[in-house]
């Protein structure tokens, strides 16, 4: 019989699923810090969950592990609700946030949404921060995202791994989708996690877990398979982007969904690199058919439904 994993006092994981990243709330007598804010369509739910746990206290600090839309889509809404909120982001894309260059921030290329937000501080790799009466080390964790960080509390051997490691793998290696080599960076980040030797991991998506070595082994097996067959990873990434949008919409006509997909720069680029034996509409139909066979969507009377 399994038992819930006990976290240190002042740490609460608000597990969100796959459209919105998990939120981690860290509180002590001095301040309240939230790690990641979820996707924009969940912004009201994020605020409600955080406010319920704070019980009238303000949220003092918002920290983003990286700037994919499912991790920072609630930033603007929280900033509006908590005017004095500090917002800490990794430094790599700070210039793009400052000038709101959506191409660099991935929102326009992936067909996703993220309202413009501001930042007040940079979350520098190598720095240490005191949250919830614990020291948190910031470590660079490129691979899934070139600018991502992970957060480690040595005292508790507790790691917030973002999308660098889940219990069943890791996030899509987005640089690889646009032809930038990054599988080696994923491997290096997995090696870093092994060296940190955490006993408990709070992933960006999924439940808290402590079977760290099996998770690392599985992640390395998946990474090796992708590295040996990049087209396999490209198909996986394509289906993740399609599934993400279905999660956002819930249901949509196939015609409207195909119109959206064919206008997404990542889709057109992936098709050019990996699907040129087929027309773009045919290639997208093939990806949707694979999602349907896996049970990730169903179609009824020309309407696609998330499943």
C-alpha positions in Angstrom: 0.0 0.0 0.0 1.5 3.4 -1.1 1.5 6.4 1.2 1.5 10.1 0.3 5.0 11.5 0.2 5.6 13.9 3.1 7.0 17.3 2.2 8.8 19.6 4.6 6.6 22.2 6.4 5.7 25.2 4.4 5.8 23.3 1.0 2.6 22.6 -0.9 2.3 21.1 -4.4 -0.7 22.1 -6.3 -0.7 19.3 -8.9 -2.3 20.5 -12.2 -2.1 17.9 -14.9 -0.7 18.4 -18.4 -2.2 21.7 -19.7 -0.8 23.6 -16.7 2.4 22.8 -14.9 2.3 22.0 -11.2 2.4 25.0 -8.9 4.6 24.7 -5.8 3.8 27.1 -2.9 6.5 27.8 -0.4 5.6 29.7 2.8 7.3 30.7 6.0 6.7 33.5 8.6 8.4 36.1 6.3 7.0 35.5 2.8 5.1 33.3 0.3 6.7 32.1 -2.9 5.0 30.3 -5.8 7.0 28.3 -8.4 5.4 28.4 -11.8 1.9 29.7 -12.6 0.3 27.3 -15.1 -1.4 28.0 -18.4 -3.5 31.1 -19.1 -6.8 29.3 -19.4 -6.3 28.1 -15.8 -5.4 31.6 -14.4 -8.5 32.0 -12.3 -8.1 28.5 -10.9 -4.4 29.1 -10.1 -5.3 32.3 -8.2 -8.1 30.5 -6.3 -5.8 27.6 -5.3 -3.1 29.9 -4.2 -5.4 32.3 -2.3 -7.1 29.4 -0.6 -3.8 28.2 0.8 -2.5 31.7 1.7 -5.7 32.4 3.7 -5.5 36.2 3.3 -1.7 36.5 3.1 -0.3 38.2 0.0 1.8 36.3 -2.5 5.2 37.9 -2.3 7.2 36.1 -4.9 6.6 34.3 -8.2 9.4 32.1 -9.6 9.5 30.6 -13.1 11.6 27.5 -13.9 11.3 28.4 -17.6 9.1 30.4 -19.8 7.0 27.9 -21.7 3.4 28.9 -21.7 2.2 26.1 -19.4 4.6 27.4 -16.7 4.1 31.2 -16.9 0.7 31.7 -18.5 -0.8 32.8 -15.2 2.0 35.4 -14.4 0.1 38.4 -15.6 -3.1 37.5 -13.7 -1.2 37.0 -10.5 0.7 40.3 -11.0 -2.6 42.1 -11.4 -4.0 40.6 -8.2 -0.8 41.0 -6.2 0.6 44.4 -7.2 3.7 44.1 -5.1 4.6 40.7 -6.4 8.2 40.1 -7.3 8.6 37.9 -10.4 11.9 36.0 -10.9 12.7 34.5 -14.3 15.8 32.7 -15.7 18.0 35.2 -17.4 18.2 33.6 -20.9 15.1 35.2 -22.3 14.9 38.3 -20.1 15.4 40.6 -23.2 12.6 38.9 -25.0 10.2 39.3 -22.0 11.2 43.0 -21.7 10.4 43.7 -25.3 7.8 40.9 -25.6 9.3 39.2 -28.6 6.9 36.3 -29.0 8.9 34.5 -31.6 11.8 34.1 -29.2 9.4 33.2 -26.3 7.9 30.3 -28.4 4.3 31.3 -27.9 3.6 32.4 -31.5 5.7 29.6 -33.1 3.9 26.9 -31.1 0.4 28.4 -31.5 0.0 28.8 -27.7 -1.1 31.8 -25.6 0.6 33.7 -22.9 -0.4 37.3 -21.8 2.4 39.7 -21.5 4.0 39.9 -18.0 6.8 41.7 -16.4 9.7 40.5 -14.3 11.6 42.2 -11.4 14.5 39.8 -10.8 16.7 37.3 -12.6 16.9 33.7 -11.3 20.6 33.2 -11.9 22.0 29.6 -12.1 24.5 29.2 -9.2 22.5 31.4 -6.9 20.9 30.2 -3.6 17.6 31.5 -2.2 15.9 31.1 1.1 12.2 30.1 0.7 10.1 28.2 3.3 13.0 28.1 5.8 15.1 26.2 3.3 18.0 27.0 1.0 17.2 26.4 -2.7 20.0 26.1 -5.2 19.4 27.2 -8.8 20.9 24.9 -11.4 20.9 25.4 -15.2 19.0 22.5 -16.9 19.2 22.9 -20.7 17.7 20.3 -23.0 13.9 20.6 -22.9 14.4 24.3 -23.0 17.8 26.0 -23.4 17.2 28.4 -20.5 15.4 26.2 -18.0 16.5 25.9 -14.4 15.8 23.3 -11.7 15.7 24.0 -8.0 17.3 21.9 -5.3 17.0 22.0 -1.5 20.1 20.0 -0.3 18.8 19.8 3.4 15.8 17.8 2.3 17.3 16.3 -0.9 14.3 17.7 -2.6 14.4 18.7 -6.3 11.9 20.7 -8.4 12.8 19.2 -11.7 10.5 21.2 -14.0 10.4 19.3 -17.3 13.9 18.0 -17.1 12.7 14.8 -15.4 9.3 13.3 -14.9 8.5 9.9 -13.4 7.8 8.6 -16.9 10.4 10.6 -19.0 10.9 14.3 -19.7 9.5 17.1 -21.8 9.8 17.4 -25.5 13.3 18.6 -26.5 12.1 21.8 -28.2 15.4 22.9 -29.7 15.5 19.6 -31.6 12.1 20.3 -33.2 13.7 23.3 -35.0 16.9 21.6 -35.9 19.1 22.7 -33.0 21.0 19.8 -31.4 20.1 19.4 -27.7 19.9 15.7 -26.9 23.4 15.9 -25.4 22.2 18.7 -23.1 19.3 16.5 -22.0 21.8 13.8 -21.1 24.0 16.3 -19.2 21.0 17.5 -17.2 20.1 13.9 -16.3 23.7 13.4 -15.1 23.4 16.6 -13.1 20.2 15.3 -11.4 22.0 12.1 -10.6 24.9 14.0 -9.0 22.6 16.1 -6.9 21.2 12.8 -5.6 17.7 13.9 -4.6 15.5 11.5 -2.7 12.2 13.3 -3.7 11.3 15.0 -6.9 8.5 17.5 -7.6 8.2 17.3 -11.4 6.8 20.0 -13.6 3.9 17.6 -14.4 2.7 14.6 -12.6 2.8 13.5 -9.0 5.7 13.9 -6.5 7.8 10.8 -6.5 10.9 9.3 -4.8 11.8 6.4 -7.2 14.5 8.6 -8.7 17.0 6.0 -10.1 14.3 4.1 -12.0 13.0 7.5 -13.4 16.5 8.4 -14.5 17.0 5.0 -16.1 13.7 5.3 -18.0 14.5 8.8 -19.1 17.9 7.7 -20.5 16.3 4.9 -22.4 13.8 7.3 -24.0 16.6 9.7 -24.8 18.7 7.1 -26.5 15.7 6.0 -28.6 15.1 9.6 -29.7 18.7 10.3 -30.4 18.9 7.2 -32.6 15.8 8.1 -34.4 15.2 11.9 -34.5 12.0 11.4 -36.6 10.5 9.5 -33.7 11.1 12.5 -31.4 9.7 14.8 -34.1 6.5 12.8 -34.3 6.2 12.7 -30.5 6.7 16.5 -30.3 4.2 17.1 -33.0 1.6 15.0 -31.2 2.3 16.8 -27.9 1.7 20.2 -29.5 -1.6 18.9 -31.1 -2.7 17.3 -27.8 -1.8 20.4 -25.8 -4.2 22.5 -28.0 -6.9 19.9 -27.7 -6.5 20.1 -23.9 -6.9 23.8 -24.1 -10.0 23.8 -26.3 -11.7 20.6 -25.1 -13.4 20.1 -28.4 -13.2 21.8 -31.9 -14.3 21.0 -35.4 -11.7 19.1 -37.4 -11.8 21.8 -40.0 -11.0 24.6 -37.5 -8.3 22.5 -35.8 -6.6 21.8 -39.1 -6.7 25.4 -40.1 -5.1 26.3 -36.8 -2.4 23.6 -37.1 -1.5 24.5 -40.7 -0.8 28.1 -39.5 1.5 27.1 -36.7 5.2 27.7 -37.6 6.4 24.7 -35.6 4.0 22.4 -37.6 5.1 23.8 -40.9 8.7 23.4 -40.0 8.3 19.9 -38.7 6.5 18.9 -41.8 9.2 20.3 -44.0 11.9 18.4 -42.1 10.1 15.1 -41.4 6.9 14.8 -43.4 7.7 16.0 -47.0 6.6 12.6 -48.4 3.1 13.8 -47.7 1.1 17.0 -48.1 0.8 19.0 -44.9 -2.9 18.2 -44.5 -2.3 14.5 -45.0 0.7 14.5 -42.5 -1.5 16.3 -39.9 -4.2 13.7 -40.5 -1.7 11.0 -39.8 -0.6 12.6 -36.5 -4.2 13.0 -35.4 -4.9 9.3 -36.3 -2.0 8.3 -34.1 -3.4 10.3 -31.3 -6.8 8.7 -31.8 -5.3 5.2 -31.8 -3.6 6.0 -28.5 -6.8 7.1 -27.0 -5.7 10.8 -26.7 -8.6 12.1 -28.8 -11.8 10.9 -30.3 -13.8 12.2 -33.3 -17.6 12.4 -33.6 -19.4 14.0 -36.5 -16.5 16.1 -37.6 -15.7 17.3 -34.0 -12.4 16.4 -32.3 -12.8 15.8 -28.6 -9.9 15.7 -26.0 -9.9 12.2 -24.4 
